[in-house]
Amino acid sequence: MNDTRRGAVEFRNVMKRFGSFTAIPDLNLSIAPGELVTLLGPSGCGKTTTLRMLAGLESPTSGQVLIGGQDVTRLPANRRDVSMVFQSYALFPHMSVRQNVAYGLESGGLKPAEAREQAERGLDLVGLAGLGDRLPSELSGGQQQRVAVARALVLEPQVLLLDEPLSNLDARLRRRVRTEIRELQQRLGFTAVYVTHDQEEALAVSDRIVVMREGRIAQAGTPRDLYQNPASEFIADFMGEASVVDASVISVDGDSAVVRIGDLDVTLPAIGGARPGPARLAVRSNAINIRPGRGGLNGRVLTSAYLGDHIEYELDSAAGRLFAVDHENTAPLPPDTEVSLNLLPRGLALIP
């Protein structure tokens, strides 16, 4: 095998049917060695089926799956040189942490002393040195997930697969563990395929995000690309909870376009071959500045909810219904308050 291809992943015209239902119609996707790619999408979009076909837990109906340049389409899971981290951790409760990490090594024929030594190195790698004698039940949820990552990494797989790895953790712990996983991946340079339905999680950990819808790739790109340049209303709404409203492109000059929303004109990047005429505009919730009174884009408060460090609003405006998050004011404006809305260009995106 060419070492420069080690860790590369490729799906070629992959189709997957379950009976008469086609879960994946025609998937073509390449992942470079050392890249962390997240498969993102709502429930039933095909992301987990795609991961399971890569792991060897499902077989494609047609097409090819390649790892490191080798066709593994018909190889069983135990011959694919991949390791998987599950959302449930899947640790043996009666084994020590060290024994859990060493289990796969010993099952593969490594001598117990060598497996123990490699397990210790794996625990040190994920910041759990000195905890090898504990049982999984004596660790926090975040520590258990790191044990699961260590167990996968000591096998030195070409590709690490992570299936909703943080879904069992609370919000604060999720943020910390996702940072740890990303730092570990960047430090060691392994290829990783990460599945989640959480947009914030995908933005935080990924080199590239593949958004799936009904078994197809809706859009793929860097987190910044997908957030700032959505290719469709579905992507705009899914990547950051945007309100999509009618607008008009008044003029285009090079890379800039003057866009009118209600009575407000803003200058935006002219993506997707923008030209004068009717348009659709994604307005992010954090792109709206709210002030009582009239002026700018006129609106009216429909509902407000105080959530501690921010206030959420549903607004009726000259452009249509908008969802806004206000981090500046300390008290919510009551329903039916007339408001002036200013839109920040960095949170707006024309939809091709």
C-alpha positions in Angstrom: 0.0 0.0 0.0 1.2 3.5 -0.8 1.8 5.2 2.5 0.7 8.6 1.1 -2.8 7.0 0.8 -2.9 5.6 4.3 -6.1 6.9 5.9 -7.7 8.1 2.7 -11.4 7.2 2.3 -13.5 7.1 -0.8 -17.1 6.2 -1.6 -17.6 5.5 -5.3 -21.2 5.5 -6.6 -22.3 3.8 -3.4 -26.0 2.9 -3.2 -27.7 1.3 -0.2 -31.2 -0.2 -0.2 -33.2 -1.7 2.7 -35.8 -3.7 0.9 -37.7 -1.3 -1.3 -36.4 1.8 0.5 -33.3 3.5 -0.9 -31.4 5.0 2.0 -28.4 6.2 -0.1 -29.1 6.7 -3.8 -25.7 7.5 -5.1 -22.9 8.6 -2.8 -19.5 9.9 -4.1 -17.2 11.3 -1.3 -13.5 11.5 -0.8 -11.7 12.1 2.5 -8.0 13.0 2.6 -5.5 11.4 4.9 -5.4 13.2 8.2 -8.7 15.0 7.6 -11.5 15.1 10.2 -14.8 15.1 8.2 -18.2 15.3 9.9 -21.3 13.8 8.5 -24.1 16.1 9.6 -27.8 16.1 9.1 -31.2 15.5 10.6 -32.4 12.0 11.7 -32.9 9.7 8.8 -30.6 11.6 6.4 -28.2 8.6 5.9 -25.2 9.7 7.9 -25.2 6.7 10.2 -25.8 4.3 7.4 -22.8 5.8 5.6 -20.6 5.4 8.7 -21.8 1.8 9.1 -20.9 1.0 5.5 -17.4 2.4 6.1 -17.1 0.3 9.3 -18.2 -2.8 7.5 -21.4 -3.1 9.6 -23.5 -2.7 6.5 -22.8 -3.7 3.0 -23.5 -1.4 0.0 -26.1 -2.6 -2.5 -23.8 -1.4 -5.2 -20.7 0.8 -5.6 -17.3 0.7 -3.9 -15.8 1.7 -0.5 -12.0 2.3 -0.4 -9.7 2.8 2.6 -6.1 3.7 2.0 -6.6 3.0 -1.7 -7.8 -0.6 -1.1 -11.2 -1.8 -2.1 -12.8 -3.0 1.2 -16.4 -3.1 0.0 -16.8 -6.9 0.7 -14.3 -7.1 3.6 -15.7 -7.9 7.0 -15.4 -5.3 9.7 -12.5 -7.0 11.5 -10.3 -6.7 8.4 -10.9 -3.0 7.5 -8.3 -1.4 9.7 -10.8 1.0 11.3 -11.8 1.6 14.9 -15.2 2.9 16.1 -16.1 5.0 19.1 -19.8 4.6 20.0 -22.1 7.0 21.8 -22.7 4.4 24.5 -18.9 4.0 25.2 -19.4 0.2 25.1 -16.9 -0.4 27.9 -16.8 -3.7 29.8 -18.1 -2.8 33.3 -16.3 -5.7 35.1 -12.9 -4.8 33.6 -10.5 -2.1 34.7 -9.9 0.9 32.5 -6.5 -0.6 31.5 -8.0 -4.0 30.6 -10.7 -2.2 28.5 -8.0 -0.4 26.5 -5.9 -3.5 26.1 -8.8 -5.8 25.2 -8.6 -5.3 21.4 -4.8 -5.6 21.4 -4.9 -9.0 23.2 -7.8 -10.2 21.0 -5.5 -9.4 18.1 -2.8 -11.7 19.4 -0.5 -9.3 21.3 1.1 -10.7 24.4 -0.5 -9.4 27.7 2.6 -7.5 28.9 2.9 -5.7 25.6 -0.8 -5.0 25.5 -0.7 -3.5 29.0 2.3 -1.3 28.0 0.5 0.0 24.9 -2.7 0.5 26.9 -0.8 2.7 29.4 0.5 4.7 26.5 -3.0 5.1 25.1 -4.3 6.3 28.5 -1.5 8.8 28.8 -2.3 10.0 25.3 -5.9 11.0 26.3 -4.9 12.4 29.6 -5.9 9.5 31.8 -2.5 8.3 33.1 -2.7 6.7 36.5 -6.3 5.7 36.2 -5.8 2.3 34.6 -6.8 0.4 37.8 -10.2 2.0 38.1 -13.4 0.5 36.9 -15.4 2.5 34.3 -18.1 3.2 36.9 -15.5 5.1 38.9 -14.9 7.6 36.1 -17.0 10.6 34.9 -18.9 10.4 31.6 -16.2 12.5 29.9 -13.4 10.2 31.2 -15.3 7.1 30.0 -15.5 8.6 26.6 -11.8 9.2 26.5 -11.2 5.6 27.5 -13.3 4.6 24.5 -11.1 6.8 22.3 -7.9 5.4 23.8 -9.1 1.8 23.2 -9.7 2.7 19.5 -6.5 4.6 19.0 -4.1 1.9 20.5 -5.1 -0.3 17.5 -3.5 2.3 15.3 -6.3 2.2 12.7 -6.2 4.0 9.4 -9.5 5.7 10.2 -11.2 6.5 13.5 -15.0 6.5 13.3 -17.0 8.4 15.9 -20.8 7.8 16.0 -22.5 10.6 18.0 -19.7 10.3 20.6 -20.9 13.1 22.8 -24.6 12.6 22.9 -24.6 11.1 26.4 -22.8 14.0 27.9 -24.2 17.2 29.4 -23.7 20.5 27.5 -20.7 21.7 29.5 -18.9 18.3 29.3 -19.7 18.1 25.6 -17.8 21.3 24.9 -14.8 20.1 26.8 -14.6 16.6 25.3 -15.1 17.8 21.7 -12.2 20.2 22.2 -10.1 17.3 23.5 -11.0 15.0 20.6 -10.2 17.8 18.1 -6.8 18.6 19.8 -5.9 14.9 19.8 -6.8 14.4 16.2 -4.8 17.4 15.1 -1.8 16.4 17.3 -1.7 12.8 16.0 -2.9 13.5 12.5 -5.2 10.5 12.1 -8.1 10.4 9.7 -11.5 10.7 11.4 -15.1 10.4 10.3 -17.4 12.0 12.8 -21.2 11.6 12.8 -23.5 14.1 14.6 -26.8 15.9 14.3 -25.5 18.9 16.3 -24.5 21.8 14.1 -22.4 23.5 16.8 -20.5 20.3 17.4 -19.8 19.9 13.7 -18.6 23.5 13.4 -16.2 23.1 16.4 -14.4 19.9 15.4 -14.3 19.6 11.6 -11.9 20.3 8.8 -14.8 19.7 6.5 -18.5 19.2 7.0 -20.7 17.0 4.7 -24.4 17.9 5.2 -26.7 15.1 4.2 -30.4 15.1 3.3 -32.4 12.1 2.2 -29.3 10.1 1.5 -27.6 12.7 -0.6 -24.9 15.3 0.0 -26.7 18.6 0.2 -23.5 20.6 0.5 -19.9 19.9 1.6 -17.2 22.4 2.6 -15.3 24.0 5.5 -17.4 25.1 8.5 -16.9 28.7 7.4 -18.0 28.0 3.8 -21.2 26.3 4.9 -22.1 28.9 7.5 -21.3 32.0 5.3 -22.2 30.6 1.9 -25.2 28.3 2.2 -26.1 26.7 -1.1 -29.8 26.3 -0.3 -32.5 27.3 2.2 -32.1 23.9 3.9 -28.4 24.5 4.5 -29.0 28.1 5.7 -31.6 27.0 8.2 -29.7 23.9 9.3 -26.3 25.6 9.7 -27.2 28.2 12.4 -30.9 28.6 12.6 -31.4 31.3 10.0 -34.7 33.0 9.1 -35.1 32.9 5.3 -36.9 36.0 3.9 -37.7 37.6 0.6 -35.3 40.4 -0.5 -34.3 42.3 -3.7 -30.9 42.7 -5.2 -30.8 46.3 -6.2 -27.3 46.3 -7.9 -24.2 44.2 -8.3 -20.7 45.7 -8.5 -18.0 43.1 -8.8 -18.0 40.9 -5.6 -20.6 43.1 -3.8 -24.3 43.4 -4.0 -26.7 46.0 -2.6 -29.7 44.1 -1.1 -32.9 45.6 0.0 -34.8 44.0 2.9 -38.0 45.8 3.6 -37.0 49.5 3.7 -33.3 48.7 4.6 -30.4 48.4 2.2 -27.3 46.4 3.0 -24.1 45.6 1.1 -23.3 41.8 0.9 -20.9 39.5 -0.9 -22.4 38.7 -4.3 -22.2 34.9 -4.2 -23.7 32.3 -6.5 -23.9 34.6 -9.5 -26.1 37.2 -7.9 -27.9 39.6 -10.2 -30.5 42.3 -9.8 -34.0 41.1 -9.0 -35.9 39.1 -6.4 -33.8 37.0 -4.0 -33.9 35.0 -0.8 -31.8 36.0 2.1 -30.7 34.0 5.2 -30.8 36.2 8.3 -28.9 34.7 11.3 -30.4 35.1 14.7 -27.3 37.0 16.0 -27.3 39.4 13.0 -30.3 41.4 14.3 -29.9 44.4 16.6 -33.2 45.3 18.3 -34.1 48.8 19.6 -37.5 50.1 20.8 -39.0 52.6 18.4 -39.1 53.1 14.6 -36.4 53.3 12.0 -34.2 50.9 10.1 -36.2 47.8 9.4 -39.5 48.3 11.3 -40.8 45.3 13.3 -42.9 44.2 16.2 -42.3 41.8 19.0 -44.4 38.7 18.8 -42.8 36.7 21.7 -39.8 37.1 24.0 -38.1 34.6 26.3 -35.5 35.5 28.9 -32.7 32.9 29.0 -30.2 34.3 31.4 -27.3 35.5 29.2 -29.6 36.3 26.3 -33.1 37.0 25.2 -34.8 35.1 22.3 -37.4 37.0 20.2 -39.9 36.1 17.5 -40.4 39.2 15.5 -42.8 40.4 12.8 -41.1 42.7 10.3 -41.5 44.3 6.9 -39.3 41.5 5.6 -41.2 38.7 7.2 -41.0 36.7 10.4 -37.6 36.7 12.1 -36.0 34.8 15.0 -33.4 36.9 16.9 -31.1 36.4 19.9 -30.2 39.6 21.9 -27.1 39.5 24.1 -27.1 43.2 24.9 -30.3 44.0 26.7 -31.0 42.7 30.3 -34.8 42.8 30.2 -37.1 41.4 27.5 -39.3 43.7 25.5 -43.0 42.8 25.9 -45.1 41.5 23.0 -46.5 44.1 20.6 -43.6 46.5 21.3 -42.7 48.4 18.1 -39.0 48.0 17.4 -36.3 49.1 15.0 -34.1 46.4 13.5 -30.6 46.9 12.2 -29.0 43.9 10.3 -25.3 43.1 10.6 -23.9 42.1 7.2 -21.7 39.3 8.7 -24.8 37.4 9.7 -26.6 37.7 6.3 -26.2 35.4 3.3 -27.7 35.5 -0.2 -29.0 32.1 -1.2 -28.2 31.1 -4.8 
